[in-house]
Amino acid sequence: MVFKTSRKDLDKFKCPISKFNACIICFLKIFYFFIGRSVSFLTQSSLFIAINCLFLVYFSFLLYGIDEDINLLLSSFFITYTIYGLDKLSNIKEDSISLPERAGFIYRYRMIITATIAASYFFAFYLSILKNCYSLLIVHFPLLIGIIYSIKILKIRLKDITGIKNVVVALSWAVLGTFFPVTVHFKDFNEIIYIFYFIFMKFFINTTLFDVRDIKGDSMNGVITIPVFLGLKRTKKLLFTLNSTLIPWIVLSYLQGFFHAYLFVLTFTIIYGYWYILHFCAEGLEIGKSLDLLVDGEWVTVIIVTLISIRLI
C-alpha cells in the first residue's frame, strides 16, 4: 500500500515546530530587551558604579585579611552613588554630545535623582559615624576634594588643568578603598602603601579610558583631557606603561609577604587591564555601555574571580 502525503498535511506537521521557534525567538528578544534596559538603568542611575565601589572596599578587606564591616561597605555604596549622581547632574550639557541617552535619562528624572542623592548622602553619613570619627572623615574625603577641584583658586580651577580630574578621581577611590578597612583594624604601614598604589593606578587608568569615550564631546566643549591633549595612540602607550608598573608592584608585595592568597586574582587584574586598554583604545571604535560594564564593573569581576579561586584552592 502506498501512502500519499499532501503538502497540506506536511504544513500541518511543520506548524507546531514553526510556532515553537517563533516563541523561542520572541522570548529571547524580550529577554535581551529586559537585560538591555536593566543595564542601562543601572549604569545611567549610578547604581552600578556604587555597587562596584562596595565590591572594591570588600576586596580591600580581603587583601588586608580583616573581617568586612557591613556598615562601611554600605557607606561606600551610598557615598559613591551621591558623588556620581551629583557629577552626572552637573555634566548634562557635555553628556548630551557623547552620551545622549544618559543625559536624557538624567534630565527626565532629575528631581527623583536629586532626592535619592540627598537620601544616599544621609545614609553614608549615618553609617560611617556609627563606626568612628575616622570613617566619617574618610567618607567625606571625596566630597571635599571634589569641592576643591571645582572652585577657583587664584583665578584657576583645578578642573581646568589637564589630568587633574584623573588624579582627583583616582585619589578619591584609593582613599576609600585603602583606608575604610584600616578604620576597623590598623595594619602594616607598608601594606597600606601597596594597596593605595594598586587602587590609585587602576582608577587612574579607568578614568582615562572614560575620557577616551568622551573625546568627541570634550573636544567640542573645549575640555582638554589626557586623550584630547595626547591623542589616542600616545594615551594608549601611557596607559600601557602605567599598567606595567603593577608587575614590579606584585613582585615586591609578594616578596614582602603580602597578598599571597590573592596572587592569582591580582595577576588577573593586571592582564585584564592590558586587555581593556587594547580594546577601548582601538582606532575607530564606537564605545558604548560596554565600557561601564567591563571597566567600571571591574571589581564585580574581581570578586567573582576571587570567590572562584578560593573555592578551587
Secondary structure, DSSP 8 states (H G I E B T S, - for coil): ------HHHHHHHHHHHHHHHHHHHHHHHHHHHHHHHHHHHHHHTTHHHHHHHHHHHHHHHHHHT----HHHHHHHHHHHHHHHHHHHHHTHHHHHHH-HHHHHHHHHTHHHHHHHHHHHHHHHHHHHHHH-HHHHHHHHHHHHHHHHHHSEETTEEGGGSTTHHHHHHHHHHHHHHHHTGGGTS---HHHHHHHHHHHHHHHHHHHHHHHHHTHHHHHHTT---HHHHH-HHHHHHHHHHHHHTHHHHHHHHHHTT-SGGGHHHHHHHHHHHHHHHHHHTSTT----THHIIIIITHHHHHHHHHHHHHHH-
